[in-house]
């Protein structure tokens, strides 16, 4: 009787969403819980996701979907650890290693930072893959280990566990193979369900926009930011979102081990200006939401002090040790995975660098093994790109634009061509954009 009811009712709900109607909490629960139990097959849920992709979700629907995904698993109880718990999440970018800088700075300032991070998919990088380029680093902590490390060090990095919002994991995998990843309400509910299930008090969001981001238009990034901030507020959580530029890669290093090297340099106050500025601003927002500092300006000063006195650098070393890694990698880069070959990409003409297509650079790295096309692809942590120039710089004909580091000749020519095509050289200097474009919340 139950199977008959499901067979009859699911197409009706898909049809109603396809026609733009609003589903109530009970109807969404029927779909989400039925899918989580295996009673609703992938092909029907895929049809529902496509209907959502085209027709969207209302604010109540998005809230209800988020709450249902949180309720599909366990909610971490971090109340035994003193202090407000604040996480930071990025919607995905190229060269975006800010989590490995902002989180240690915030933790060094006294913020409890439970970092539940993700892996790379497509052209965007993942925090867990960067961490796993550190020999021995274990991101698969148990919940008890995670809580114990938070109590001792105020910072721990793990991936989404099977206990946290499990239906989100199933839905994300399905979205990935059904071309529905870019749906704004589905992105919002996916991100917020994982964060709310992690027992957070506050969240700082870095919503990327531009060529290297999932959101190509600022109006869409703003809508996503507003939606996530609204979900948090309605569930009594403090949420702030920065909308940040991702038209060119962040920093100079792109690729897992190369980015860990740049994290080390940045935590020692010798990193790229754009990466340093954004990491400090994200850390300051975390410090402010945790009520460690009385004002945002005071939080900025505190974050800056933790960079200058080396506290953030030492905190990251402590966390590497706690999670089984070798902290010497931050001083001796030869201990990280290193590429066996290097190819220089040069410009055939002089002028100003007017654009560096972050998506093209990210896709080239995937082609040589540094990212994933599918979730089960194996990452080559050694490969990547080091930029020699950024947008706005003047170059002469024959100048090196970047260096492509590889461990295999497979797809190398195609990747090199894609990287070269990602650079635009113009006769006049471009108008430079600020890294932080807007603040929401």
C-alpha positions as CSV (number, residue, x, y, z in Angstrom):
1,X,0.0,0.0,0.0
2,X,2.8,2.4,0.9
3,X,4.7,1.8,-2.4
4,X,1.4,2.3,-4.3
5,X,0.9,5.6,-2.5
6,X,4.4,6.7,-3.4
7,X,4.0,5.7,-7.0
8,X,0.8,7.7,-7.3
9,X,1.8,10.8,-5.3
10,X,5.4,11.6,-6.4
11,X,4.5,12.4,-10.0
12,X,1.7,14.7,-8.7
13,X,4.2,16.6,-6.6
14,X,6.8,16.8,-9.4
15,X,4.0,18.1,-11.7
16,X,2.9,20.8,-9.2
17,X,6.5,22.0,-8.8
18,X,7.0,21.9,-12.6
19,X,4.0,24.2,-12.9
20,X,5.4,26.6,-10.3
21,X,3.2,25.7,-7.3
22,X,4.4,25.9,-3.7
23,X,4.7,22.7,-1.8
24,X,4.0,22.7,1.9
25,X,6.2,21.2,4.7
26,X,4.4,17.9,4.7
27,X,4.7,17.5,1.0
28,X,8.4,18.3,1.0
29,X,8.9,15.9,3.9
30,X,7.2,13.2,1.9
31,X,9.7,13.6,-0.9
32,X,12.8,14.1,1.2
33,X,12.2,11.4,3.8
34,X,11.0,9.0,1.2
35,X,14.1,9.5,-0.9
36,X,16.4,9.2,2.1
37,X,14.7,5.8,3.0
38,X,15.2,4.6,-0.6
39,X,11.5,4.5,-1.3
40,X,11.7,7.2,-4.0
41,X,14.1,6.3,-6.9
42,X,16.8,8.6,-8.3
43,X,14.9,9.2,-11.5
44,X,11.9,10.7,-9.8
45,X,14.0,12.8,-7.4
46,X,16.1,13.9,-10.5
47,X,12.8,15.1,-12.1
48,X,11.9,17.0,-9.0
49,X,15.3,18.7,-8.9
50,X,15.0,19.7,-12.5
51,X,11.6,21.2,-11.8
52,X,13.2,23.2,-8.9
53,X,16.0,24.3,-11.2
54,X,13.6,25.9,-13.6
55,X,10.8,27.0,-11.2
56,X,12.8,27.7,-8.0
57,X,11.6,27.5,-4.4
58,X,9.8,30.0,-2.4
59,X,11.3,31.3,0.9
60,X,9.2,28.9,3.0
61,X,10.0,26.0,0.8
62,X,13.7,26.7,1.0
63,X,13.5,27.0,4.8
64,X,11.5,23.8,5.1
65,X,13.9,21.9,2.7
66,X,16.9,23.1,4.8
67,X,15.3,22.0,8.1
68,X,14.4,18.6,6.6
69,X,17.9,18.0,5.5
70,X,19.2,19.0,8.9
71,X,16.7,16.6,10.5
72,X,17.8,13.7,8.2
73,X,20.8,13.1,10.5
74,X,22.4,14.0,13.8
75,X,22.9,17.6,15.0
76,X,26.3,18.0,16.7
77,X,26.0,19.3,20.2
78,X,29.0,21.5,20.9
79,X,27.5,23.2,24.0
80,X,30.1,21.6,26.3
81,X,32.8,23.7,24.6
82,X,32.8,27.3,26.0
83,X,32.4,30.2,23.5
84,X,30.4,30.9,20.4
85,X,31.1,28.5,17.5
86,X,31.7,30.2,14.2
87,X,32.5,28.6,10.8
88,X,33.4,30.1,7.4
89,X,32.2,28.8,4.1
90,X,33.2,29.6,0.5
91,X,30.9,28.8,-2.5
92,X,34.0,27.7,-4.4
93,X,36.7,29.4,-6.3
94,X,40.1,29.0,-8.0
95,X,43.1,29.5,-5.8
96,X,40.8,30.1,-2.8
97,X,42.7,28.9,0.2
98,X,41.3,31.4,2.6
99,X,39.9,28.8,5.0
100,X,43.4,27.7,5.9
101,X,44.4,31.2,6.8
102,X,41.2,32.8,8.2
103,X,40.4,29.9,10.5
104,X,43.8,29.7,12.2
105,X,43.8,33.5,12.7
106,X,40.3,33.4,14.2
107,X,41.1,30.5,16.4
108,X,44.3,32.2,17.6
109,X,42.1,35.1,18.6
110,X,39.9,32.9,20.7
111,X,37.1,31.9,18.4
112,X,35.9,28.2,18.4
113,X,36.0,27.2,14.7
114,X,34.4,23.9,13.7
115,X,35.4,23.7,10.1
116,X,33.3,21.2,8.1
117,X,34.9,21.4,4.7
118,X,34.4,20.0,1.2
119,X,36.4,18.5,-1.7
120,X,37.1,19.9,-5.1
121,X,34.6,19.3,-7.9
122,X,34.9,20.7,-11.4
123,X,37.1,23.7,-11.7
124,X,36.9,24.8,-8.1
125,X,39.3,23.6,-5.4
126,X,38.4,21.9,-2.0
127,X,39.8,22.6,1.4
128,X,40.0,18.9,2.3
129,X,42.2,18.1,-0.8
130,X,44.6,20.9,0.1
131,X,44.9,19.5,3.7
132,X,45.4,16.0,2.4
133,X,48.4,17.1,0.4
134,X,50.1,17.4,3.9
135,X,51.6,14.0,4.6
136,X,49.6,12.2,7.3
137,X,46.9,14.8,7.8
138,X,43.6,13.1,8.8
139,X,40.4,14.8,7.9
140,X,38.3,11.7,8.9
141,X,38.0,12.5,12.6
142,X,35.2,10.9,14.6
143,X,32.6,13.3,16.1
144,X,34.2,12.7,19.5
145,X,37.7,13.4,18.2
146,X,36.4,16.5,16.5
147,X,34.9,17.8,19.7
148,X,38.0,17.0,21.8
149,X,40.2,18.8,19.3
150,X,37.9,21.9,19.3
151,X,38.1,21.9,23.1
152,X,41.9,21.8,23.1
153,X,42.8,23.8,20.0
154,X,39.6,25.7,19.1
155,X,40.0,24.6,15.5
156,X,39.5,21.3,13.7
157,X,39.0,20.4,10.0
158,X,36.7,17.5,8.9
159,X,34.6,16.6,6.0
160,X,30.8,16.0,6.0
161,X,30.3,12.8,8.1
162,X,27.6,10.3,7.4
163,X,25.8,11.5,10.4
164,X,25.5,15.2,9.3
165,X,22.7,16.0,6.9
166,X,23.0,12.6,5.0
167,X,20.2,13.4,2.6
168,X,22.1,16.5,1.5
169,X,25.0,14.2,0.4
170,X,22.6,12.0,-1.6
171,X,20.9,15.0,-3.2
172,X,24.2,16.7,-4.0
173,X,25.5,13.6,-5.8
174,X,22.3,13.5,-7.8
175,X,22.5,17.2,-8.6
176,X,26.0,16.8,-9.9
177,X,25.0,14.3,-12.5
178,X,21.7,15.9,-13.5
179,X,23.0,19.5,-14.3
180,X,21.1,21.0,-11.4
181,X,24.1,22.1,-9.2
182,X,23.6,25.8,-10.1
183,X,20.1,26.1,-8.7
184,X,20.3,29.0,-6.1
185,X,17.8,27.6,-3.6
186,X,19.3,24.2,-3.8
187,X,22.8,25.6,-3.2
188,X,21.5,27.6,-0.3
189,X,19.7,24.7,1.4
190,X,22.7,22.4,0.8
191,X,25.2,24.8,2.4
192,X,23.0,25.8,5.3
193,X,21.8,22.3,6.2
194,X,25.4,21.1,6.7
195,X,26.3,24.2,8.7
196,X,23.2,24.2,10.9
197,X,23.7,20.5,11.6
198,X,27.2,21.2,12.8
199,X,26.0,23.1,15.9
200,X,27.1,26.5,14.8
201,X,26.2,29.8,16.5
202,X,27.3,32.0,13.6
203,X,28.6,31.7,10.0
204,X,30.6,33.9,7.7
205,X,30.0,33.2,4.0
206,X,32.3,34.0,1.1
207,X,30.0,34.1,-2.0
208,X,32.2,34.1,-5.1
209,X,31.1,35.8,-8.3
210,X,32.7,36.0,-11.7
211,X,34.3,33.8,-14.3
212,X,35.8,31.3,-11.8
213,X,32.7,31.0,-9.6
214,X,29.4,29.1,-10.0
215,X,27.6,32.5,-9.8
216,X,28.7,34.4,-12.9
217,X,26.5,37.5,-12.2
218,X,26.6,39.7,-9.2
219,X,22.8,39.8,-9.0
220,X,22.7,36.0,-8.7
221,X,25.5,36.0,-6.0
222,X,23.5,38.7,-4.1
223,X,20.4,36.6,-4.3
224,X,22.2,33.5,-3.0
225,X,23.8,35.5,-0.2
226,X,20.5,37.0,0.9
227,X,18.8,33.6,0.8
228,X,21.5,32.0,3.1
229,X,21.6,35.0,5.5
230,X,17.8,34.8,5.7
231,X,17.7,31.1,6.4
232,X,20.2,31.6,9.2
233,X,18.4,34.5,10.7
234,X,15.0,32.7,10.7
235,X,16.7,29.8,12.5
236,X,18.2,32.2,15.1
237,X,21.8,32.0,13.7
238,X,24.0,35.0,13.0
239,X,25.1,35.0,9.3
240,X,27.1,37.5,7.3
241,X,28.1,37.1,3.7
242,X,30.8,38.8,1.7
243,X,30.4,38.8,-2.1
244,X,33.9,38.6,-3.5
245,X,35.5,38.8,-6.9
246,X,36.5,35.6,-8.6
247,X,37.2,36.8,-12.1
248,X,40.9,36.0,-11.7
249,X,42.5,33.3,-9.4
250,X,43.0,34.3,-5.7
251,X,46.7,34.7,-4.9
252,X,49.4,33.3,-7.2
253,X,49.2,29.5,-6.4
254,X,46.5,27.2,-7.8
255,X,46.8,23.5,-7.0
256,X,46.7,21.6,-3.7
257,X,50.3,21.4,-2.4
258,X,51.2,24.7,-4.1
259,X,48.3,26.4,-2.2
260,X,49.5,25.0,1.1
261,X,52.9,26.6,0.4
262,X,51.2,29.9,-0.2
263,X,49.1,29.5,3.0
264,X,52.4,29.1,4.9
265,X,53.8,32.3,3.3
266,X,50.6,34.2,4.0
267,X,50.5,33.2,7.6
268,X,54.0,34.5,7.9
269,X,52.9,37.8,6.5
270,X,54.6,37.4,3.1
271,X,51.7,36.3,1.0
272,X,49.9,37.9,-2.0
273,X,48.0,41.2,-1.2
274,X,44.6,40.0,-2.4
275,X,44.7,36.7,-0.5
276,X,46.0,38.4,2.7
277,X,43.4,41.2,2.6
278,X,40.4,38.8,2.0
279,X,41.7,36.3,4.7
280,X,42.0,39.0,7.3
281,X,38.5,40.4,6.5
282,X,37.0,36.9,6.8
283,X,38.8,36.3,10.1
284,X,37.7,39.7,11.4
285,X,34.1,38.9,10.6
286,X,34.4,35.6,12.5
287,X,36.0,37.3,15.5
288,X,33.3,39.9,15.6
289,X,30.4,37.4,15.3
290,X,32.0,35.4,18.1
291,X,31.8,38.5,20.3
292,X,35.6,38.2,21.0
293,X,35.9,41.9,19.9
294,X,33.4,44.7,20.6
295,X,33.4,46.1,17.1
296,X,34.3,45.1,13.6
297,X,37.2,47.5,13.5
298,X,38.6,46.0,16.8
299,X,38.2,42.6,15.2
300,X,40.2,43.7,12.2
301,X,43.0,44.9,14.5
302,X,42.9,41.7,16.4
303,X,43.1,39.5,13.2
304,X,46.0,41.7,12.0
305,X,47.9,41.3,15.2
306,X,47.5,37.5,15.1
307,X,49.0,37.5,11.6
308,X,51.9,39.8,12.6
309,X,52.9,38.0,15.8
310,X,52.8,34.6,14.2
311,X,49.9,33.3,16.3
312,X,47.9,32.1,13.3
313,X,50.9,30.4,11.8
314,X,51.6,28.5,15.1
315,X,47.9,27.6,15.5
316,X,47.9,26.0,12.0
317,X,51.0,24.0,13.0
318,X,49.3,22.8,16.2
319,X,46.2,21.7,14.2
320,X,48.4,19.8,11.7
321,X,50.1,18.0,14.5
322,X,46.8,17.2,16.2
323,X,45.4,15.7,13.0
324,X,48.4,13.5,12.3
325,X,50.2,15.7,9.8
326,X,53.8,16.8,9.6
327,X,54.0,20.5,10.6
328,X,57.5,20.8,9.1
329,X,55.8,21.1,5.6
330,X,55.2,24.8,6.4
331,X,58.9,25.4,6.6
332,X,60.2,22.8,4.2
333,X,58.2,22.7,1.0
334,X,60.2,19.7,-0.3
335,X,58.2,17.6,2.2
336,X,55.0,18.3,0.3
337,X,54.1,16.5,-3.0
338,X,56.3,18.1,-5.7
339,X,55.8,18.0,-9.5
340,X,58.4,16.4,-11.8
341,X,58.0,18.8,-14.7
342,X,57.4,22.4,-15.4
343,X,56.2,24.3,-18.5
344,X,56.4,28.1,-18.8
345,X,53.5,29.9,-20.5
346,X,54.7,33.1,-22.2
347,X,52.9,36.0,-23.9
348,X,53.4,36.5,-27.6
349,X,52.8,40.3,-27.3
350,X,53.3,43.1,-24.8
351,X,50.7,45.1,-23.1
352,X,48.6,45.0,-19.9
353,X,47.1,41.9,-18.4
354,X,43.4,42.8,-18.6
355,X,41.9,39.4,-17.6
356,X,42.9,36.0,-16.3
357,X,40.0,33.6,-16.8
358,X,39.9,31.7,-13.5
359,X,37.5,29.0,-14.8
360,X,39.9,28.2,-17.7
361,X,42.9,28.0,-15.3
362,X,40.8,25.7,-13.0
363,X,39.7,23.4,-15.8
364,X,43.3,23.1,-17.0
365,X,44.4,21.9,-13.6
366,X,41.6,19.3,-13.6
367,X,43.0,18.1,-17.0
368,X,46.4,17.4,-15.6
369,X,45.0,15.6,-12.5
370,X,44.8,18.4,-9.9
371,X,41.0,18.3,-9.6
372,X,37.9,16.1,-10.1
373,X,35.5,15.6,-13.0
374,X,33.8,12.9,-10.9
375,X,33.6,12.5,-7.1
376,X,35.7,9.3,-7.2
377,X,38.5,10.8,-9.3
378,X,42.0,10.5,-7.6
379,X,43.7,13.8,-7.0
380,X,47.3,14.5,-7.9
381,X,48.3,16.9,-5.1
382,X,51.5,18.0,-6.7
383,X,50.3,19.6,-9.9
384,X,49.2,23.1,-10.4
385,X,50.0,26.6,-11.6
386,X,52.0,29.5,-10.2
387,X,51.0,32.8,-11.7
388,X,53.8,35.3,-12.4
389,X,51.4,38.2,-13.1
390,X,48.0,39.5,-12.0
391,X,45.4,41.6,-13.7
392,X,46.6,45.2,-14.2
393,X,50.3,44.4,-14.6
394,X,52.2,45.5,-17.7
395,X,54.2,42.7,-19.5
396,X,56.6,42.7,-22.5
397,X,56.4,40.2,-25.4
398,X,58.0,36.9,-24.3
399,X,57.4,37.5,-20.6
400,X,56.4,34.5,-18.5
401,X,52.7,34.7,-17.5
402,X,52.7,31.5,-15.3
403,X,54.4,28.2,-14.7
404,X,52.5,24.9,-15.1
405,X,53.7,22.1,-12.8
406,X,52.9,18.6,-13.9
407,X,53.8,14.9,-13.2
408,X,52.6,13.5,-16.5
409,X,52.5,14.4,-20.2
410,X,48.9,13.3,-20.4
411,X,46.7,16.2,-21.6
412,X,49.6,18.6,-21.0
413,X,49.5,20.3,-24.4
414,X,45.8,20.8,-24.2
415,X,46.0,22.2,-20.6
416,X,48.9,24.5,-21.6
417,X,46.8,25.8,-24.5
418,X,43.8,26.4,-22.2
419,X,45.9,28.3,-19.7
420,X,47.5,30.5,-22.4
421,X,44.0,31.2,-23.7
422,X,42.9,32.3,-20.2
423,X,45.1,35.4,-20.3
424,X,44.0,38.5,-22.1
425,X,46.6,41.2,-23.0
426,X,45.3,44.7,-23.9
427,X,46.9,47.9,-25.0
428,X,45.4,49.9,-22.1
429,X,45.3,49.2,-18.4
430,X,42.1,47.7,-17.1
431,X,39.9,49.1,-14.3
432,X,40.8,47.2,-11.2
433,X,38.0,45.7,-9.0
434,X,37.9,45.5,-5.2
435,X,38.2,42.0,-3.8
436,X,35.1,42.5,-1.6
437,X,32.2,43.8,-3.7
438,X,29.4,43.7,-1.2
439,X,28.5,42.7,2.3
440,X,25.1,41.1,3.0
441,X,23.8,40.8,6.6
